[in-house]
Amino acid sequence: MLKVCVIGMGPIGNRHADMYQCSPLAKLVGVCDIIKTRADAAAARLGVPAYYDAQEMLAALHPDLCSITTPAKKMAATTLYRPCRPRSRLPRVV
Ligand SMILES: NC(=O)c1ccc[n+]([C@@H]2O[C@H](COP(=O)([O-])OP(=O)(O)OC[C@H]3O[C@@H](n4cnc5c(N)ncnc54)[C@H](O)[C@@H]3O)[C@@H](O)[C@H]2O)c1
């Protein structure tokens, strides 16, 4: 089972999170948004912890896979992950 998290809890992030919760292959372990009300609402709905800083969430949860559903996906993928884990152990990004 893959541990997954979602960064960016707009409509698309919530959709990704719903899909993970429906999958027998995934376990949603956390959600993150820089807008506290969005992170809190998604966390309460999904029954997982809310984070407001992506690096903090990644360092705490060490997901196998992470959806980045912010408006700047490519930039986020580059800047968020490199400091968090050795390159050989980067989580997959969708
Ligand atoms: N809405 C659609 O139907 C649709 C369809 C296809 C693709 N997309 C793409 O998917 C992406 C997300 O769409 P959306 O409608 O959910 O956008 P949205 O702007 O409503 O939500 C994005 C969320 O990401 C959060 N965010 C931004 N930077 C962050 C950061 N560094 N850390 C944590 N959270 C951060 C924002 O606060 C916001 O809540 C966009 O790139 C959009 O172009 C959207």
The ligand as an ORCA input file, in Angstrom:
! r2SCAN-3c Opt
* xyz 0 1
  N     -10.154     22.989    -11.912
  C     -10.099     22.223    -13.003
  O     -11.096     21.792    -13.571
  C      -8.758     21.806    -13.557
  C      -8.718     20.899    -14.587
  C      -7.460     20.469    -15.057
  C      -6.311     20.969    -14.501
  N      -6.391     21.895    -13.507
  C      -5.151     22.365    -12.942
  O      -4.989     21.782    -11.650
  C      -4.356     22.731    -10.796
  C      -5.221     22.941     -9.570
  O      -6.523     23.368     -9.967
  P      -7.563     23.911     -8.899
  O      -8.761     24.346     -9.651
  O      -7.721     22.924     -7.777
  O      -6.759     25.235     -8.408
  P      -6.966     26.138     -7.097
  O      -6.180     27.394     -7.383
  O      -8.419     26.260     -6.720
  O      -6.264     25.313     -5.931
  C      -4.886     25.269     -5.809
  C      -4.565     25.298     -4.325
  O      -3.147     25.179     -4.175
  C      -2.793     25.927     -3.041
  N      -1.366     26.194     -3.057
  C      -0.661     27.016     -3.879
  N       0.650     26.984     -3.599
  C       0.792     26.107     -2.573
  C       1.930     25.638     -1.841
  N       3.181     26.055     -2.113
  N       1.711     24.743     -0.846
  C       0.460     24.301     -0.571
  N      -0.655     24.713     -1.228
  C      -0.488     25.604     -2.227
  C      -3.655     27.183     -3.143
  O      -3.752     27.855     -1.890
  C      -4.983     26.600     -3.609
  O      -5.851     26.282     -2.536
  C      -4.154     24.008    -11.649
  O      -2.828     23.990    -12.159
  C      -5.142     23.870    -12.744
  O      -4.712     24.525    -13.910
  C      -7.570     22.299    -13.007
*
